[in-house]
Amino acid sequence: QVQLVESGGGLVQAGGSLRLSCAASGSIFSIYNMGWYRQAPGKQREWVATITSGASTNYVDSVKGRFTISRDNAKNTVYLQMNNLKPEDTAVYYCNADILTTARSRTSWWGQGAQVTVSS
């Protein structure tokens, strides 16, 4: 019904930047909140940032001032611009979207994950 496809991960040196993208497709009627989570090796998945349909944003304290979440509603896409990356940002990053389908079913959907590795 719905797919979230991520792109943009990779390997970068500390202090560098990466931009993640996540495009939603399928039987979409409306998208509410969109967000990013991450999971480092041996750790639980943690919330990173959220953007509402009205473009309000929130961030976990550890990324404030370095990461920026944005969305393009016409493209059903959410972005995460990551600047001044640190080794502790290394993780698999997952996008998430709260979607109302054309069948009027409202569900949280996840992307497949994108590896971000920051070397020191």
N, C-alpha and C positions, 0 to 999 in steps of 0.2 A: 504493500500500500504506500508506504513512505520510506524514503531512503535519505540518509544524511551521509554525504561523502566529504571527507576531510582531505586537505592537501597543505603542503607548505612546511612540513617538519624537516629536520635535518640536524647536521652537526655544525656547531659554531663555537668560536672561542669566547671566553668570558669577556663581557663588555660589548659583544656583538648583538645583532638584531635578527629576528625572524618574524614572519607574518604567517599565521595560520588562517585558513579559510575552511568554511563548512557550508556546503550547499545542500539545501533540502529540496527533494523532488517527489512527485507522486500525487496521490489524491489529497491534496492540501486545500482546505477551505480558508483556514486562517492560522497564523502562527502567533503565539503569545510570547512568553519569555523565551530567550535563547541564552545559552551560557556555555562556559568552558569549565571542565574539571581536569584534574591530572592525577596520575598515580605513579609514584616513584617505586623502584624495586624494594620489595619488603614492607611497603607502607600501604595504608588504606587510601582509597581514592578521596581526594579533597576538592572542594569547590574553589574555583579561582575567580570567576567573574560572571556577572549576569547583566543582560540588557533587556529592558521591557519593550513591549510593542510601542510605547511612547518614547523610547530611547533614553530612559533613565538607566543609570549604570551603578553597579556596586562591585567592589573588589575585596578580596582577602587582603589583610594588612601587608603581607609579605611582598605583594606585587604592586601596591599603590605607588603611583609616580613613575612606574616602569612599563606597565602593561596598559593597553587601551583596547577595550572591546567596542565594536561598532557593528552595524548591520545595514544591509541593503534590502529593503522590503520588496522591491521590484524583482530582485533576483533570489529571494528567499535564502539569503546568505548571511552568515555571521563571520566576523573576522576577529582575530586576536593579534594585535601588534605588540611584539615583545621586544623591548629595548633594554640595554644594559643588563644583558642576561648573566646569570650567576650559575656556578656549578650546581647549586642546590635547586635550580629550576629544571634540572634533568628529570624527565618523566615521560610517560605516554600521556598525551593530551587528548581528551575526549570532548566533542561538542554535544550539546543537549538542546532539545527544543520541545516546547509544549505546544502540540499541534492539534487543531480541530480538523478532522478529515471531512471530505465531502459526504461521507456517511454519517456525519455528526457524532463521531467518536473522538473523544479528547484523550490523548495519550502522550506520555513523555517518550521521546525517541532519542537514540544515541548514535553517534558516529562510530566508525570502526577503530578510531584511535590513530594518532600521529606521534611518532617518536621524536622527541626533542632532546638532544644531547649537547651539553655545554662543557667544554673542556677548560681546564684551568691553566 
